[in-house]
């Protein structure tokens, strides 16, 4: 059952400010396989904390971490996220994009806050779109940092707008739901690079696109996130005056 918009906004704010949210991310450090000392004065250099936090080992079986004099701890799998391990005062995460790993570091001593603004609720932007599957198709998409990533496309959503058919293609999936990366003519009022939208209530032939729930990607809040940019077909020439404004 789909949550109310009020509940969705509350959950959105709670996720941003949570210990594993985007507002306390303080570093992203590229990694290579092997063992690496981690700390404020180490090869894997943290912006704060002890001179030596411990040793990170990255191998084909996964990642683990050992504090001085303590047992080795493996990173744990997390649904819809990357492997994580809490090593006070940090939450460490192995972030892998196109096979290239990096260490993302969240500072658990921070208590960040943010105020989110929205367009007025727009019932006309709750759209029941046509939902079509097709043979899996690998394609490259651009990332905000200038790199590219390979994704697999399997579905398209389409709906009429001002006498034309608009088609949006999801490039990612979250909790089994398709995620659309799009940009429209409100860019600047909304986050300039793109917004994200999760499709809801999908059947074999239809899906709900509630643009009131369109939201700013992680890279709108931190330079340590790497976000996908919209594929060409997801760049809309008109204004979608619904959803989250730029933070």
PEQUI-V451228 format. One record per residue. RES is the residue in one letter. OMEGA is omega in radians with two decimals (none if undefined). Layout:
RES/OMEGA
RES/OMEGA
This chain:
X/-3.11
X/3.13
X/3.02
X/-3.14
X/3.11
X/3.12
X/3.14
X/-3.14
X/3.11
X/3.12
X/3.10
X/3.13
X/3.13
X/-3.14
X/3.14
X/-3.04
X/3.14
X/3.11
X/3.10
X/3.11
X/-3.02
X/-2.99
X/3.13
X/3.10
X/-3.02
X/-3.14
X/2.93
X/-2.97
X/3.12
X/-3.10
X/2.93
X/3.09
X/-3.14
X/-3.14
X/-3.04
X/2.97
X/-3.06
X/3.10
X/-3.05
X/-3.12
X/-3.05
X/3.13
X/2.97
X/-2.91
X/3.09
X/-3.11
X/-3.13
X/3.13
X/-3.08
X/3.09
X/3.07
X/3.08
X/-3.12
X/-3.09
X/3.10
X/3.10
X/-3.11
X/-3.11
X/-3.10
X/-3.14
X/-3.13
X/-3.08
X/3.07
X/-3.08
X/3.11
X/2.99
X/3.09
X/3.11
X/-3.11
X/-3.13
X/3.09
X/3.13
X/3.09
X/2.95
X/-3.07
X/3.05
X/-3.13
X/3.12
X/3.09
X/3.10
X/-3.14
X/-3.11
X/-3.05
X/3.03
X/3.08
X/3.06
X/-3.01
X/0.15
X/-3.04
X/2.87
X/-3.09
X/-3.09
X/3.06
X/-3.06
X/-3.08
X/3.09
X/-3.12
X/3.07
X/-3.13
X/-3.07
X/3.03
X/3.08
X/3.02
X/-3.01
X/3.04
X/-3.13
X/-3.06
X/3.08
X/-3.13
X/3.07
X/-3.02
X/3.08
X/3.11
X/3.03
X/-3.13
X/3.08
X/-3.08
X/2.86
X/2.98
X/3.14
X/-3.05
X/-3.13
X/-3.12
X/3.12
X/2.90
X/-2.92
X/2.98
X/-3.00
X/3.00
X/-3.01
X/-3.02
X/3.05
X/3.10
X/-3.12
X/-3.11
X/-3.04
X/3.12
X/3.11
X/3.09
X/3.04
X/3.12
X/3.07
X/-3.05
X/-3.13
X/3.13
X/3.11
X/3.05
X/3.08
X/3.12
X/3.10
X/3.10
X/-3.14
X/-3.12
X/-3.04
X/2.98
X/3.04
X/3.13
X/3.13
X/3.13
X/3.05
X/3.12
X/3.04
X/3.11
X/3.08
X/3.09
X/3.13
X/3.10
X/-3.11
X/3.06
X/3.14
X/-3.11
X/3.11
X/3.13
X/-3.12
X/3.12
X/-3.13
X/-3.11
X/3.10
X/3.13
X/3.02
X/-3.05
X/3.01
X/3.14
X/-3.02
X/3.00
X/-3.11
X/-2.99
X/2.93
X/2.94
X/-3.11
X/-2.96
X/-3.05
X/-3.07
X/2.89
X/3.08
X/3.07
X/3.10
X/3.06
X/-3.08
X/2.97
X/-3.12
X/2.94
X/3.10
X/-3.01
X/-3.09
X/3.10
X/3.10
X/3.03
X/3.14
X/-3.08
X/2.99
X/3.12
X/3.02
X/-2.99
X/3.14
X/3.12
X/-3.13
X/-3.09
X/3.01
X/-3.09
X/-3.09
X/3.08
X/-3.09
X/3.03
X/3.08
X/-3.02
X/3.04
X/3.01
X/-3.09
X/2.92
X/-3.03
X/-3.10
X/-3.12
X/3.06
X/-2.99
X/-3.08
X/-3.09
X/-3.11
X/2.99
X/-3.07
X/-3.14
X/3.06
X/-2.97
X/3.04
X/3.13
X/-3.14
X/none
